[in-house]
Amino acid sequence: MKRKFGRTATRRLQVESLEHRRLLAVAAFETELYSDNGGVPGQLLADNTVVAGETFFLRVTAEEFDPFLYGLRTASLDIDWDAALLDVVEADWDLDSVITADLPLFHSGTLDNAAGRIDELSGTAMLSGGAGRSIGNMHSETFAMIRMQAGDEPGTASIALSKSETKTITVPSMILQDEQLRFEAATVTIVAASPPAVSEVIPPVDSPAAPPLTDSAELSAPADIVEVVEPPEVPVISEPDPEPLPPSPVVSEPEPMEDAPVTLDFDANQDGVFDFADFGLLNIQVVTAQQGPVEPVEPLAAESAELSPVDTAGELIEEMPAAESTDEYRHVCIAVRPGDVVAAETWVDALAQAWLADAEARRHRRGIL
């Protein structure tokens, strides 16, 4: 296409995206808000909302994006805010605690709360001398942590970061120009503090409201006097007194008789005599004319038959008169003086010996031995 003589070529307008300009930045400084947990940073305030009159923390972060660099060894910036709504807590304003310990050298920063500004906030690390390290190498790191306080009135305040006269330097050493730095501005929303909860007092349902008083109306009784209604009397029915019982005759306990004879109930066969018959009729011998005379017994049996009384404690054992002999039976009986333990034991020993002797005699009679 041919152009006419004397006319210039037409220029076209090109639109450049801001994202492309952002990609040109080598380093960026951004802000975050954190709650105040007793003087130390608490939880992240994602919506940047704080309560009027309360304190919070402003975190300033630094990040370097160039893959051929290794972070920032010097960082510097200015901070501005709405002085009518926000303040820096001056009691906590200490550059050594505000700026990160990774940039320990050449701390600077001038606070002006009335103007709402911090000038030349900066810090440096010297890697060759082993003082600190670079920060923000391909990721965001803390550059400064500032404690601030919201005003008493709700509102919306802005916090803006900007370049300072001190330069920002990377590793390896390269001074970043203004177009290579990006600074963020944040908006802080201040809300009113919630009033303390007041519990509503609900009057009792049963108590009616008092009528309004007039000049002519008089109280019949003071308001704090409550008439006491006594309950009706209930007749008390008393039970009749029980008739007194006739006194029972007093029975006196019989006094124990001295030396009263005690009869031991050893009469098993109830024949009135306590003898070997009560132990299985061991000492009963049948004597008849057909059987002839009784066979003599062994000396042990004879000794047991001729047991004499044993006087160990003054007639401990008495020999009772033998029962009358008949043509069929002959009884031998020995009784013990009551109440004497020694005599009872002696009698039991004699009884056992007699028992054995009687058994021995019966074996002889039966021709066992």
Residue pairs with C-beta under 8 A, 6 or more apart in sequence:
3 9
22 182
24 179
24 180
25 65
25 179
25 180
25 181
25 182
26 64
26 65
26 66
26 69
26 170
26 176
26 180
26 181
27 62
27 63
27 64
27 65
27 72
27 136
27 168
27 170
27 176
27 180
27 181
27 182
28 62
28 63
28 65
28 181
28 182
28 183
28 184
29 60
29 61
29 62
29 75
29 77
29 143
29 161
29 181
29 182
29 183
29 184
30 60
30 61
30 63
30 140
30 161
30 184
31 58
31 59
31 60
31 61
31 159
31 161
31 184
31 186
32 44
32 58
32 59
32 61
33 44
33 45
33 48
33 50
33 56
33 57
33 58
33 59
33 186
33 188
34 41
34 42
34 43
34 44
34 45
34 56
34 57
34 59
35 41
35 42
35 43
35 45
35 56
35 57
36 42
36 54
36 55
36 56
36 57
36 147
37 43
39 92
39 147
41 57
41 59
41 145
42 57
45 56
47 189
48 186
48 187
48 188
48 189
49 188
49 189
49 190
49 191
50 56
50 150
50 188
50 189
50 190
50 191
51 150
51 190
51 191
51 192
51 193
52 150
52 151
52 152
52 153
52 154
52 190
52 191
52 192
52 193
53 149
53 150
53 151
53 152
53 193
54 149
54 150
54 193
55 89
55 147
55 148
55 149
55 150
56 147
56 148
56 149
56 150
57 145
57 146
57 147
57 148
58 145
58 146
58 147
58 148
58 159
59 142
59 144
59 145
60 77
60 79
60 121
60 142
60 143
60 144
60 145
60 146
60 161
61 136
61 140
61 141
61 142
61 143
62 72
62 75
62 135
62 136
62 140
62 141
62 143
63 136
63 138
63 139
63 140
63 141
64 70
64 71
64 72
64 136
64 137
64 138
64 170
65 138
66 170
67 138
69 137
69 170
69 171
69 172
69 174
70 134
70 137
70 170
70 171
70 172
71 133
71 134
71 135
71 136
71 137
71 138
71 170
71 171
72 134
72 135
72 136
72 168
72 169
72 170
72 171
73 103
73 124
73 125
73 126
73 127
73 132
73 134
73 169
73 170
73 171
73 173
74 103
74 122
74 123
74 124
74 125
74 166
74 167
74 168
74 169
75 103
75 122
75 123
75 135
75 136
75 143
75 168
76 120
76 121
76 122
76 164
76 165
76 166
76 167
76 168
77 121
77 122
77 161
77 162
77 163
77 164
77 168
77 183
78 117
78 118
78 119
78 120
78 121
78 161
78 162
78 163
78 164
79 117
79 118
79 121
79 146
79 159
79 160
79 161
79 162
80 116
80 117
80 159
80 160
80 162
81 116
81 117
81 148
81 157
81 158
81 159
81 160
82 116
82 155
82 157
82 158
83 113
83 114
83 115
83 116
84 151
85 150
85 151
85 153
85 155
85 156
85 157
85 188
85 190
86 116
86 148
86 149
86 150
86 151
86 157
86 159
86 188
87 113
87 148
87 149
87 151
88 111
88 113
88 118
88 146
88 147
88 148
88 149
89 147
89 148
89 149
90 111
90 113
92 147
93 111
95 107
95 108
95 109
96 107
97 145
98 109
98 121
98 144
98 145
98 146
99 107
99 109
99 121
99 122
99 123
99 143
99 144
100 123
100 135
100 141
100 142
100 143
100 144
100 145
101 132
102 125
102 132
102 133
102 134
102 135
102 141
103 123
103 124
103 125
103 132
103 135
103 143
104 123
104 125
104 131
104 132
105 123
105 124
105 125
105 126
105 131
105 132
106 122
106 123
106 124
107 122
107 123
108 120
108 121
108 122
108 123
108 166
109 118
109 119
109 120
109 121
109 122
110 118
110 119
110 120
111 118
112 118
112 119
118 146
119 164
120 164
120 165
120 166
121 144
121 164
122 164
122 166
123 143
124 132
124 169
125 131
125 132
125 133
125 134
125 135
126 132
127 133
127 134
127 171
134 170
134 171
135 141
135 142
135 143
136 143
150 157
150 188
150 190
151 190
153 190
154 190
154 191
154 192
155 190
156 187
156 188
156 189
156 190
157 187
157 188
157 190
158 185
158 186
158 187
158 188
159 185
159 186
159 187
159 188
160 183
160 185
160 186
161 183
161 184
161 185
162 183
163 178
163 181
163 183
167 175
167 176
168 175
168 176
168 181
169 175
169 176
170 176
203 209
210 223
213 219
221 227
261 338
262 338
262 339
263 338
264 274
264 336
264 338
266 274
266 278
267 273
267 274
267 278
268 278
268 279
269 277
269 278
269 281
271 277
273 323
273 331
273 333
274 333
274 335
275 283
275 323
275 331
275 332
275 333
275 334
276 282
276 283
276 284
276 332
276 354
276 355
276 358
277 283
277 284
277 331
279 355
282 355
282 358
282 359
282 362
283 331
283 332
283 354
283 358
284 329
284 330
284 331
285 294
285 329
285 330
286 328
286 329
287 294
287 327
287 328
287 329
287 330
288 327
288 328
289 327
295 361
295 364
295 365
297 305
297 357
297 360
297 361
297 364
298 357
298 360
298 361
298 364
300 353
300 356
300 357
300 360
301 357
301 358
301 360
301 361
302 357
303 353
303 357
304 350
304 353
304 354
304 356
304 357
304 358
305 332
305 354
305 357
307 334
307 350
307 353
307 354
308 319
309 315
309 316
309 317
309 318
309 319
310 316
310 317
310 343
310 346
310 350
311 317
312 342
312 343
312 346
313 340
313 342
313 343
315 337
316 336
316 337
316 340
316 342
316 343
316 346
317 334
317 335
317 336
317 337
317 343
317 346
317 347
317 350
318 335
318 337
319 334
320 333
320 334
320 335
322 330
322 331
322 332
322 333
323 330
323 331
323 333
325 331
332 354
334 347
334 350
334 351
336 343
336 344
336 347
337 343
363 369
